[in-house]
């Protein structure tokens, strides 16, 4: 829990450049995702090869483009010097099981390095009430990821988080 404009996005980018591989950033608000693509692309070559995909935008382009990013994720080796950020919405993950399946395969291979929830308070609040997509990815993604002994780093970032929202978030993510 950090104040607005203190650098939560930078923390996610830093983890990505240190632990090269695949990093998923879940945004509960679609409007945030497009803005974040620009921030993530500001990385410099000294940090290695960085790719950023706004998956909601990708899916809108074409099914073949979505398949190409899934193929790219599947091809990444554990010792790769590449960093791939997938900026996703809960809606995207709920509608594209083939993408979720790719992430699960990456987790099994050890190439899925982190999963970040931006605006975690909204993820918790919406997931406990009206957002069926959040509840769906809770069971189809988080329950499977965190049932394994080896799993990616999880970061939940927000400017505000009540104790009640923290408890809901822990349940949705299947973490203690």
N, C-alpha and C positions, 0 to 999 in steps of 0.2 A: 504494500500500500504506500504509494508515493504521490506527492502533490502533482497537479497538472503542470506540464511543461518542464518536469525535472529530468526527463530522459528515459522513460520506460521503453520507448521504441529503440533507443540506442542500446539498452541492455539486451534486447532480443537480437539486434544486429551483432553485438559483440559476442554473444554466445554462439551465433552462427559462424562467425569468422574464426573463433577459437576451436570449436568442435565441428569441423567441416563435415558436410553430409546434408541430410534432408531435415528441414525445419518447417514445421507447420505453425502458422499464426492464425488463430480463429478469431474473427471479428463478429460480434453479434449484430453489428449494424453495417449494412452494405456500403453506406456512405463513407465509412472509415477506410475501407479496403483500397479504393482507388487512390486516396491521398497517401497511404502507406507505401504503395509501389514506388512512388517517386523518392520517398525518404530512404527506402532500402536500396535503391539503385545508386545512391550517392557514394557507395563503397568504392574504394580505390583498389587498383590491381595489386598493391602490396599485400592485400588481405586474401589473395587468391581469386579464383574464378567464381563470380557470384551471379546466379540467375534468380530472377524473381518472377513468379507467376501469380496474377490475380485470377484465380480459377473461375470465379463467377463470370468474368469477362471472357476468359478462354472458352468456357462452355458455350457462351453466346456466339462465338466466332464460328465454330464448327465442331462436329463430333470427331473429325479426323485430327484437329488440333489438340483436342482433349486427349485423344489416344496417343499423340506424340509426346505429350508431357508425362503421361503414365509410363510410356516406354522408356523415356529418359530416366524417370525415377527408378524403374526396375533395373536399369543398366548401371546405376551408380555403384561403384565398388566401395567396400568398407574403408580402404586406405586412400580414397579419392581426395584430391586437393580442391575439389569443387564444393561450393555451398549452394544449395537450392532452397529458396524460401517459397513455400506455397501459402499464399494469403487466401483464406477460405472463409466462407460464411457457413453457419450451421445448415442453412437451406441447401447449399451446394453439396455438403457431405451427406445429407439425408437423401438427396436425389441421385447421387452418383456413387453407388456402391462399388463400382469398378475402381474408383479413385481410392476409396477407403480400403479396399482389398490390397491395392498397391502399397499403401502405407503400412498395412499389417505385414506384408511380405518384407518391406524395408525394415520394419522393427525386428522381424525374425533374423534378418541378415546383419543387423547392427548398423544400418545406415540411417535409420530415423533417429536423429540426435536430440531433438527437442520438440515439444508441443507447448505453445504459448496461447493463453487466453487473454486477449486484450479486452479491457473494460469488463473484467471478471464479475463485477457486481451485476451488470446487465445480464450476463450469461446465467448467473444464479437466479436472479429475479425472474427472467423470462422462462428459464427452464423449469422453474417450480410452478409456473402458472400456465401461460398460454402458448408457449412455443413447443409444439410437439417435435419439431426438428431437433431441438436440443436434447430432449428425452430420448429420441431415436439414436442419435450418435453416442449418447451415454452408454447404451447397450451394444451397439454395433461396432464402436471404436474404443472408447475409454475402458469399458469392462474387459475387452480382449487385450488391450495394451498393458493394462496394469495388473492383469492376472498372471503375467509372466514375471519371473525373477529379474530378468534384465529388461529394462524399459527406458524410454527416453527421459531426458530432463523435462519436468513440467514446471511451467511458470504461469502464474495467474497474476495479472497486473491490473491495477485499478487505482483510482484516486480515493475511492471510498468503498469500504466493505464492512458491513455490520457482522457481528458474531453469528446472527441468524443466517445471513447470506453465505458466510464461510461454511457453515454446516451443510447448507444445500449444495454449495459448490463441491465440497468433499464427496457428498453422495453422488452427484452427477459425474464426477471424474473417477469415482471408485478408488479414492486414495484416502488415507487416514491423516 
